[in-house]
């Protein structure tokens, strides 16, 4: 008997499957993990919970967060070695986006655009996310690492749901030189650390700074 063969899905069918994955599963997973990671950090959670006698809410939340991290790690170890991830960074102001269906990470209003910081403006204008000084600056911005971690979870969720397809991720900011390049590198490194095969392309990193890239 001849071996079974598979044919690529049509663009419309793949887009529908991608939308189904993206909306209910990935959004809910990211929201749940985000909530659990912040639970127990607010004041007033030291009261005991009815279903967990003699244990404070903050302690229970901490245990849940640990379990979520463990589960995410196990998921990654099972999925990532078989995953292929293609990451493209770009800047929307260049009006030259990559084509095709993809997960997206929109940084146009997220995080501070490095050239807007007067303390480092000259260095940032002369550098890109390929330079360590920019990468360190962007990843030190509050919320940057959390964004990278949530994005990796989305990538792994899609890899699990559509294992026969490479996961394509488009990461974009305004100018395509700093935030998008740095987060694309960070997400790629995290995926590689799980064992995934990763290819990262920076579409506009070589272009001049767009002065109104906020």
C-alpha positions, 0 to 999 in steps of 0.5 A, spaced: 500 500 500 502 506 498 504 511 503 498 516 505 500 523 503 497 530 505 495 536 501 496 543 503 490 546 506 487 551 502 488 559 504 481 560 506 480 553 510 487 555 513 485 562 515 478 559 518 482 554 522 487 559 524 481 564 526 478 559 531 485 557 534 487 564 535 480 567 538 477 562 543 483 558 545 489 562 545 486 568 547 482 565 553 489 561 555 493 568 555 488 571 559 488 566 564 495 565 565 496 573 565 490 573 571 494 567 575 500 570 574 498 577 578 493 573 583 496 574 590 500 580 588 494 585 590 493 586 598 487 583 602 488 576 599 491 573 606 484 571 608 482 563 608 478 561 602 472 556 603 475 550 599 482 551 602 482 551 609 488 554 613 491 557 606 491 564 604 488 566 597 495 568 596 498 562 597 493 558 593 494 563 587 502 562 588 501 554 587 496 555 581 501 559 578 507 554 579 502 549 576 501 553 570 508 554 569 509 547 570 504 545 565 506 550 560 513 547 560 511 540 559 507 543 553 513 546 550 517 540 551 512 535 547 510 540 542 516 545 541 521 539 538 516 538 532 515 545 531 517 550 525 516 557 527 517 563 522 518 570 525 518 576 521 519 583 524 517 589 520 514 597 521 507 599 519 509 606 517 513 603 511 507 600 508 510 594 506 507 588 510 509 581 509 503 577 506 500 571 508 496 568 514 500 569 521 499 570 528 501 577 530 504 581 535 502 589 535 507 593 538 505 600 535 502 602 542 506 597 546 512 599 550 516 605 549 519 607 543 527 607 544 528 613 540 523 617 544 527 617 551 531 623 551 537 619 555 538 614 550 535 617 544 542 618 540 544 611 541 538 608 539 537 612 533 544 610 531 542 602 533 537 597 532 534 591 535 540 587 532 544 591 537 545 588 544 544 595 547 537 596 544 535 589 546 537 590 553 533 596 553 527 594 550 526 587 554 527 591 560 521 596 559 516 594 564 511 588 560 516 586 555 518 579 558 510 578 559 509 580 552 514 575 549 512 569 554 505 570 552 506 570 545 510 564 545 504 560 549 500 562 543 505 560 538 505 553 542 498 553 542 498 553 534 503 548 533 499 543 537 493 545 533 496 545 526 502 541 527 502 540 519 503 547 518 509 552 520 507 557 525 508 564 522 508 570 527 508 577 524 511 582 529 510 589 528 511 596 531 511 603 527 518 603 524 521 596 524 527 597 527 527 597 535 521 594 538 519 589 533 526 587 532 527 586 539 521 582 541 522 578 535 529 576 537 526 574 544 520 570 542 525 566 537 530 565 543 524 562 547 522 558 542 529 555 540 530 554 548 524 549 548 527 546 542 523 549 536 526 550 529 526 558 528 527 562 522 527 570 524 527 575 518 527 583 520 524 586 514 525 593 515 531 593 520 536 596 515 531 602 513 532 609 516 529 611 523 522 614 521 521 620 526 514 619 527 515 612 529 511 612 536 
